[in-house]
Amino acid sequence: MKRKLKLPKARNFILAAVILALVTGALVYIFNAAKVYTCKMSFIADEIDESRLSYKIEDETVARVRSVEKRHTDDGMNEIVFALEGVKGGKTDFEAQYLVDETVRDYLDAKLLVTPVGAVFDTESDSFTGCEILMPLNMAIMLAVTVVMIISFVEKYRTGSFSYSMVAAGGVILYLLGSLLLGALALLLRLIDPSVGVNTLKDIGGMMTSCALFFSIVCFPAVLILSIAVSISNIQLVRHEGFRLVNVLGIAFGFVFIAGSIFVFMMSSRDFQGSVFEHTVFSSVNAVLEYAFCYFECMLLSVIICSVLATRYKTAPDRDYIIILGCAIRNDGTPTPILRGRIDRALDFERKQFESTGKHAKFVPSGGQGGDEVVSEAECMKRYMMEQGVPEEQILPEDKSVNTFQNMQFSKRVIEQDAESLENANIAFSTTNYHVFRGYILAKKLGMKVRGLSSKTKLYFFPNAFVREFIGLLWEEKFNHLILMLLIILCFVGLVIISVN
């Protein structure tokens, strides 16, 4: 069966059109504005004496002085504004100085690059007339992308399409919102004082490389609370279940995130002394570390949001099959409280479904027999369900799987053998709340359309179990993470080079 070609959604075309329109408008504005570069000298004086002013362009065949304007500002400053116009493509220097009592009161040095189309660029300050539009343009594009990503995220939730792409979308949304907040603060500062804020390409590059640090600072309270929560969870786990490596995983996780935050803050506040090349290398490494940490923060927070939403999703009472994901059983072959919670959730949903629609669902208890288990997890669940009054013919055990992926994979085979058509079968799976989102992702990898049923667990168990699920998700998508991290490195090393050199 050929796979159908999935066409981009209309909102993606609209987003592309909006971005194209914004960029085109900005380029038209810059093309017209950048033909004349304005620069100024500012100093305190009773009045401007033109005889004390001198200026020159090294090569007047490349650029020329179009006009010189004298201004007196409200704060008592005097300004001399030069309008430099491009003549032909090339490079030249512009120098100006104002003398008072044989002393240079102010000095201006601009290294001009005139493009073939006549745009004048000052390579000394990395600015040009029209540069001020780049920051609002960047924010407008980020806002448009954020709106589309939020619409996509909400749609995935409404349709129950919980997947890794939903985590990625959530992480991007969080980062873009943080970047928009930082950009809004920069624009506000510019409105208050035009000399402060994002005014040049260096400023824009510096602001973009600092977004990760800003995001980490804003999110630090949440990370601190989560780290404390998982540490407390681990202490409770050790008290109730004894010392095991998995029961102290949260403490290690909390330590890594808090230590990582402190390290990022210390690196960013360090006053580095060295050559331009050494400064570029240091800033590049610092930016990559900040964004790597920011990336995993965004992923962590997005996984938390997606996991909570997955547990709250309401599954329609029209299921044909309910897979029950297995876990460890007791030494006597009876279900542990966690496993019993999964079974009871499936039984409760099926009972309510029958009461409201008159439709029964078949159960697929899934889980093999471990080396220390007297029976398979599937057999344990089958016995429990039959004790609760479920007819044996309504139970289709799967007793070969040894992990969650195989739970889904082998249960799919069982359903395929029983159902006339898997495509038309409505399938649910029942598992513990912290495990629901991962169940969705594994099912999607197998091409299964499923809905999750969430059972509760003890509060002290949830944070540590969630950390395990988060690490599991990272490992399952490790190649995607590596690709994204490489793109981050390339992107922000480039930005650092722009903002430092």
GIMOKA-V417634 format. One record per residue. SS is DSSP state (2 for helix, 1 for strand, 0 for the rest). PHI is phi in radians with two decimals (none if undefined). D_CENTER is the distance of its C-alpha to the mean C-alpha in whole Angstrom. Layout:
# GIMOKA-V417634
ss-><SS & SS>
phi-><PHI & PHI>
d_center-><D_CENTER & D_CENTER>
This chain:
# GIMOKA-V417634
ss-><0 & 0 & 0 & 0 & 0 & 0 & 0 & 0 & 0 & 2 & 2 & 2 & 2 & 2 & 2 & 2 & 2 & 2 & 2 & 2 & 2 & 2 & 2 & 2 & 2 & 2 & 2 & 2 & 2 & 2 & 2 & 2 & 2 & 0 & 0 & 1 & 1 & 1 & 1 & 1 & 1 & 1 & 1 & 0 & 0 & 0 & 0 & 0 & 0 & 2 & 2 & 2 & 1 & 1 & 1 & 1 & 1 & 0 & 0 & 0 & 0 & 0 & 1 & 1 & 1 & 1 & 1 & 1 & 1 & 1 & 1 & 1 & 0 & 0 & 0 & 0 & 0 & 1 & 1 & 1 & 1 & 1 & 1 & 1 & 1 & 1 & 0 & 0 & 0 & 1 & 1 & 1 & 1 & 1 & 1 & 1 & 1 & 1 & 1 & 1 & 0 & 0 & 1 & 1 & 1 & 1 & 1 & 1 & 1 & 1 & 1 & 1 & 1 & 1 & 0 & 0 & 0 & 0 & 0 & 1 & 1 & 1 & 0 & 0 & 0 & 0 & 1 & 0 & 0 & 0 & 0 & 0 & 2 & 2 & 2 & 2 & 2 & 2 & 2 & 2 & 2 & 2 & 2 & 2 & 2 & 2 & 2 & 2 & 2 & 2 & 2 & 2 & 2 & 2 & 2 & 2 & 2 & 2 & 0 & 0 & 0 & 0 & 0 & 2 & 2 & 2 & 2 & 2 & 2 & 2 & 2 & 2 & 2 & 2 & 2 & 2 & 2 & 2 & 2 & 2 & 2 & 2 & 2 & 2 & 2 & 2 & 2 & 2 & 2 & 2 & 2 & 2 & 0 & 0 & 0 & 0 & 0 & 0 & 0 & 0 & 2 & 2 & 2 & 2 & 2 & 2 & 2 & 2 & 2 & 2 & 2 & 2 & 2 & 2 & 2 & 2 & 2 & 2 & 2 & 2 & 2 & 2 & 2 & 2 & 2 & 2 & 2 & 2 & 2 & 2 & 2 & 2 & 2 & 2 & 2 & 2 & 2 & 2 & 2 & 2 & 2 & 0 & 0 & 0 & 2 & 2 & 2 & 2 & 2 & 2 & 2 & 2 & 2 & 2 & 2 & 2 & 2 & 2 & 2 & 2 & 2 & 2 & 2 & 2 & 2 & 2 & 2 & 2 & 2 & 0 & 0 & 0 & 0 & 0 & 0 & 2 & 2 & 2 & 2 & 2 & 2 & 2 & 2 & 2 & 2 & 2 & 2 & 2 & 2 & 2 & 2 & 2 & 2 & 2 & 2 & 2 & 2 & 2 & 2 & 2 & 2 & 2 & 2 & 2 & 2 & 2 & 2 & 2 & 2 & 2 & 2 & 2 & 0 & 0 & 0 & 0 & 0 & 0 & 0 & 0 & 1 & 1 & 1 & 1 & 1 & 0 & 0 & 0 & 1 & 0 & 0 & 0 & 0 & 0 & 1 & 0 & 2 & 2 & 2 & 2 & 2 & 2 & 2 & 2 & 2 & 2 & 2 & 2 & 2 & 2 & 2 & 2 & 2 & 2 & 2 & 2 & 2 & 0 & 0 & 0 & 0 & 1 & 1 & 1 & 1 & 1 & 0 & 0 & 0 & 0 & 0 & 0 & 0 & 0 & 0 & 0 & 2 & 2 & 2 & 2 & 2 & 2 & 2 & 2 & 2 & 2 & 2 & 0 & 0 & 0 & 0 & 2 & 2 & 2 & 1 & 0 & 0 & 1 & 0 & 0 & 0 & 0 & 0 & 2 & 2 & 2 & 2 & 2 & 2 & 2 & 2 & 2 & 2 & 2 & 2 & 2 & 2 & 2 & 0 & 0 & 0 & 0 & 0 & 0 & 0 & 0 & 1 & 1 & 1 & 1 & 1 & 1 & 2 & 2 & 2 & 2 & 2 & 2 & 2 & 2 & 2 & 2 & 2 & 2 & 2 & 0 & 0 & 0 & 0 & 1 & 1 & 1 & 1 & 1 & 1 & 0 & 0 & 0 & 2 & 2 & 2 & 2 & 2 & 2 & 2 & 2 & 2 & 2 & 2 & 2 & 2 & 2 & 2 & 2 & 2 & 2 & 0 & 2 & 2 & 2 & 2 & 2 & 2 & 2 & 2 & 2 & 2 & 2 & 2 & 2 & 2 & 2 & 2 & 2 & 2 & 2 & 2 & 2 & 2 & 2 & 0>
phi-><none & -1.26 & -1.36 & -1.23 & -1.25 & -1.60 & -1.44 & -1.07 & -1.34 & -1.00 & -1.13 & -1.22 & -1.16 & -1.11 & -1.06 & -1.07 & -1.14 & -1.11 & -1.09 & -1.07 & -1.15 & -1.11 & -1.15 & -1.09 & -1.06 & -1.14 & -1.13 & -1.08 & -1.10 & -1.14 & -1.01 & -1.38 & -1.29 & -1.32 & -1.21 & -2.19 & -1.72 & -1.85 & -2.44 & -2.49 & -1.97 & -2.26 & -2.82 & -1.70 & -2.82 & -1.11 & -2.75 & -1.63 & -1.80 & -1.10 & -1.20 & -1.59 & -1.75 & -2.38 & -2.74 & -2.80 & -1.92 & -1.05 & -2.20 & -1.36 & -1.42 & -1.69 & -2.57 & -2.45 & -1.44 & -1.40 & -2.79 & -2.25 & -2.12 & -1.74 & -2.34 & -2.14 & -1.48 & -1.16 & -1.58 & 1.54 & -1.59 & -1.89 & -2.22 & -2.08 & -1.86 & -1.82 & -1.88 & -1.87 & -1.94 & -1.32 & -1.90 & -2.65 & -1.10 & 2.73 & -2.15 & -2.82 & -1.95 & -2.14 & -2.24 & -2.57 & -2.61 & -2.19 & -1.80 & -2.35 & 0.97 & 1.09 & -1.95 & -1.25 & -1.39 & -2.66 & -2.38 & -2.28 & -2.34 & -2.16 & -1.77 & -1.64 & -2.11 & -1.77 & -1.38 & -1.00 & -1.57 & 1.68 & -1.26 & -1.85 & -2.16 & -1.64 & -1.29 & -1.25 & -1.88 & 0.93 & -2.47 & -2.76 & -1.17 & 1.83 & -1.06 & -1.12 & -1.42 & -1.13 & -1.17 & -1.04 & -1.08 & -1.04 & -1.19 & -1.11 & -1.14 & -1.08 & -1.13 & -1.09 & -1.12 & -1.07 & -1.06 & -1.14 & -1.15 & -1.15 & -1.04 & -1.10 & -1.09 & -1.11 & -1.12 & -1.08 & -1.20 & -1.09 & -1.62 & 1.23 & -1.58 & -1.35 & -2.74 & -1.13 & -1.11 & -1.21 & -1.09 & -1.07 & -1.07 & -1.09 & -1.13 & -1.12 & -1.06 & -1.06 & -1.14 & -1.12 & -1.11 & -1.12 & -1.15 & -1.12 & -1.10 & -1.13 & -1.11 & -1.11 & -1.12 & -1.13 & -1.16 & -1.11 & -1.09 & -1.15 & -1.16 & -1.24 & -2.49 & -1.00 & -1.40 & -1.93 & 1.91 & -1.66 & -2.11 & -2.27 & -1.09 & -1.10 & -1.09 & -1.12 & -1.06 & -1.12 & -1.16 & -1.16 & -1.29 & -1.62 & -1.05 & -1.12 & -1.10 & -1.04 & -1.09 & -1.11 & -1.15 & -1.11 & -1.52 & -1.00 & -1.01 & -1.14 & -1.12 & -1.11 & -1.09 & -1.11 & -1.09 & -1.15 & -1.09 & -1.22 & -1.18 & -1.10 & -1.02 & -1.14 & -1.07 & -1.13 & -1.11 & -1.09 & -1.14 & -1.53 & -2.12 & 1.53 & -1.41 & -2.48 & -1.01 & -1.18 & -1.46 & -2.08 & -1.08 & -1.14 & -1.10 & -1.10 & -1.07 & -1.08 & -1.09 & -1.09 & -1.23 & -1.19 & -1.09 & -1.09 & -1.08 & -1.09 & -1.11 & -1.09 & -1.11 & -1.17 & -1.12 & -1.23 & -1.59 & -1.28 & -1.57 & -1.42 & -2.02 & 2.93 & -1.24 & -1.08 & -1.12 & -1.11 & -1.12 & -1.11 & -1.10 & -1.06 & -1.14 & -1.15 & -1.08 & -1.08 & -1.12 & -1.12 & -1.10 & -1.08 & -1.31 & -1.11 & -1.16 & -1.06 & -1.03 & -1.25 & -1.12 & -1.07 & -1.10 & -1.06 & -1.12 & -1.18 & -1.10 & -1.04 & -1.08 & -1.13 & -1.14 & -1.13 & -1.11 & -1.11 & -1.27 & -1.66 & -1.19 & -1.59 & -1.48 & -1.14 & -1.39 & -2.41 & -1.40 & -1.66 & -2.41 & -2.23 & -1.44 & -1.93 & -1.32 & -1.42 & -2.72 & -1.00 & -1.98 & -1.33 & -1.09 & -1.57 & 1.52 & -1.72 & -1.24 & -1.26 & -0.97 & -1.14 & -1.17 & -1.10 & -1.09 & -1.16 & -1.15 & -1.08 & -1.13 & -1.14 & -1.13 & -1.14 & -1.12 & -1.14 & -1.12 & -1.16 & -1.10 & -1.14 & -1.15 & -1.58 & -2.16 & 1.34 & -1.90 & -1.57 & -2.05 & -1.59 & -1.72 & -2.13 & -1.21 & -2.17 & 2.81 & -1.48 & -1.84 & -1.35 & -1.11 & -1.88 & -1.96 & -1.33 & -2.44 & -1.24 & -1.09 & -1.11 & -1.17 & -1.03 & -1.19 & -1.07 & -1.07 & -1.08 & -1.15 & -1.16 & -1.13 & -1.50 & 1.67 & -1.40 & -1.09 & -1.08 & -1.19 & -1.60 & -2.03 & -2.08 & -1.21 & -2.20 & -2.10 & -2.00 & -1.28 & -2.18 & -2.63 & -1.13 & -1.07 & -1.19 & -0.90 & -1.19 & -1.10 & -1.30 & -1.16 & -1.05 & -1.12 & -1.07 & -1.15 & -1.06 & -1.24 & -1.61 & -1.50 & -1.24 & -2.60 & -1.17 & -1.09 & -1.66 & -1.49 & -1.58 & -2.08 & -2.15 & -2.33 & -2.00 & -2.72 & -1.27 & -0.90 & -1.19 & -1.82 & -1.12 & -1.09 & -1.14 & -1.06 & -1.04 & -1.14 & -1.15 & -1.12 & -1.13 & -1.06 & -1.61 & 1.29 & -1.76 & -1.63 & -2.26 & -2.26 & -1.64 & -2.04 & -1.83 & -1.84 & -1.43 & -2.38 & -1.10 & -1.02 & -1.20 & -1.47 & -1.06 & -1.01 & -1.17 & -1.12 & -1.10 & -1.03 & -1.07 & -1.16 & -1.10 & -1.11 & -1.08 & -1.11 & -1.08 & -1.19 & -1.14 & -1.97 & -1.07 & -1.21 & -1.07 & -1.12 & -1.11 & -1.10 & -1.12 & -1.15 & -1.12 & -1.11 & -1.08 & -1.06 & -1.10 & -1.12 & -1.47 & -1.14 & -1.06 & -1.12 & -1.12 & -1.06 & -1.14 & -1.41 & -1.68 & -1.37>
d_center-><36 & 34 & 30 & 30 & 28 & 25 & 25 & 22 & 22 & 23 & 20 & 19 & 22 & 22 & 19 & 20 & 23 & 22 & 20 & 23 & 25 & 23 & 24 & 27 & 28 & 27 & 29 & 32 & 32 & 31 & 34 & 36 & 35 & 35 & 38 & 39 & 38 & 39 & 39 & 41 & 43 & 43 & 46 & 48 & 52 & 54 & 54 & 53 & 56 & 55 & 58 & 56 & 53 & 52 & 50 & 50 & 48 & 49 & 49 & 49 & 49 & 46 & 45 & 47 & 47 & 47 & 48 & 48 & 48 & 49 & 47 & 47 & 44 & 45 & 44 & 47 & 45 & 47 & 45 & 46 & 43 & 44 & 43 & 43 & 43 & 42 & 45 & 44 & 42 & 42 & 41 & 43 & 43 & 44 & 46 & 47 & 49 & 50 & 53 & 55 & 58 & 57 & 54 & 51 & 49 & 46 & 45 & 43 & 42 & 39 & 39 & 39 & 37 & 39 & 37 & 39 & 39 & 40 & 36 & 37 & 34 & 35 & 33 & 34 & 32 & 29 & 30 & 32 & 33 & 30 & 28 & 27 & 26 & 23 & 21 & 21 & 21 & 17 & 16 & 18 & 16 & 13 & 14 & 16 & 12 & 11 & 14 & 14 & 11 & 12 & 16 & 14 & 13 & 16 & 18 & 17 & 18 & 21 & 22 & 21 & 19 & 17 & 15 & 12 & 11 & 11 & 8 & 6 & 7 & 6 & 3 & 3 & 6 & 6 & 5 & 7 & 9 & 10 & 11 & 13 & 15 & 15 & 17 & 19 & 20 & 21 & 23 & 25 & 26 & 27 & 29 & 31 & 32 & 31 & 32 & 29 & 25 & 23 & 27 & 26 & 24 & 24 & 23 & 20 & 19 & 19 & 17 & 14 & 15 & 15 & 12 & 10 & 14 & 14 & 10 & 12 & 15 & 14 & 13 & 16 & 18 & 16 & 15 & 19 & 20 & 18 & 20 & 23 & 23 & 22 & 25 & 28 & 27 & 28 & 31 & 32 & 31 & 34 & 36 & 36 & 36 & 37 & 35 & 33 & 30 & 28 & 29 & 28 & 24 & 22 & 24 & 23 & 20 & 20 & 22 & 19 & 17 & 19 & 21 & 18 & 17 & 21 & 21 & 18 & 20 & 23 & 22 & 21 & 24 & 26 & 29 & 29 & 32 & 33 & 33 & 31 & 30 & 30 & 28 & 25 & 25 & 24 & 22 & 20 & 20 & 19 & 16 & 15 & 15 & 13 & 10 & 11 & 11 & 8 & 6 & 8 & 8 & 5 & 6 & 9 & 9 & 8 & 11 & 13 & 12 & 13 & 16 & 18 & 17 & 19 & 22 & 23 & 23 & 27 & 28 & 31 & 34 & 35 & 34 & 37 & 35 & 34 & 32 & 32 & 30 & 33 & 32 & 35 & 38 & 41 & 44 & 46 & 44 & 43 & 39 & 37 & 36 & 33 & 34 & 36 & 34 & 32 & 36 & 37 & 33 & 34 & 38 & 37 & 35 & 38 & 40 & 39 & 38 & 42 & 43 & 41 & 42 & 44 & 42 & 42 & 39 & 40 & 38 & 37 & 36 & 35 & 35 & 38 & 40 & 39 & 41 & 42 & 42 & 45 & 44 & 41 & 38 & 39 & 43 & 42 & 40 & 43 & 45 & 43 & 43 & 46 & 48 & 46 & 48 & 46 & 48 & 48 & 47 & 44 & 42 & 41 & 40 & 38 & 39 & 38 & 34 & 33 & 29 & 27 & 26 & 30 & 30 & 29 & 30 & 34 & 34 & 33 & 36 & 38 & 37 & 38 & 41 & 42 & 40 & 42 & 39 & 35 & 34 & 35 & 35 & 33 & 31 & 30 & 29 & 29 & 28 & 26 & 24 & 21 & 22 & 22 & 18 & 19 & 22 & 20 & 18 & 22 & 24 & 22 & 22 & 26 & 26 & 27 & 26 & 26 & 26 & 25 & 27 & 26 & 29 & 29 & 29 & 30 & 28 & 28 & 27 & 24 & 22 & 23 & 23 & 19 & 18 & 20 & 18 & 15 & 17 & 18 & 15 & 14 & 17 & 18 & 15 & 16 & 17 & 13 & 12 & 15 & 14 & 11 & 12 & 15 & 13 & 12 & 15 & 17 & 15 & 15 & 19 & 20 & 18 & 20 & 23 & 23 & 23 & 25 & 28>
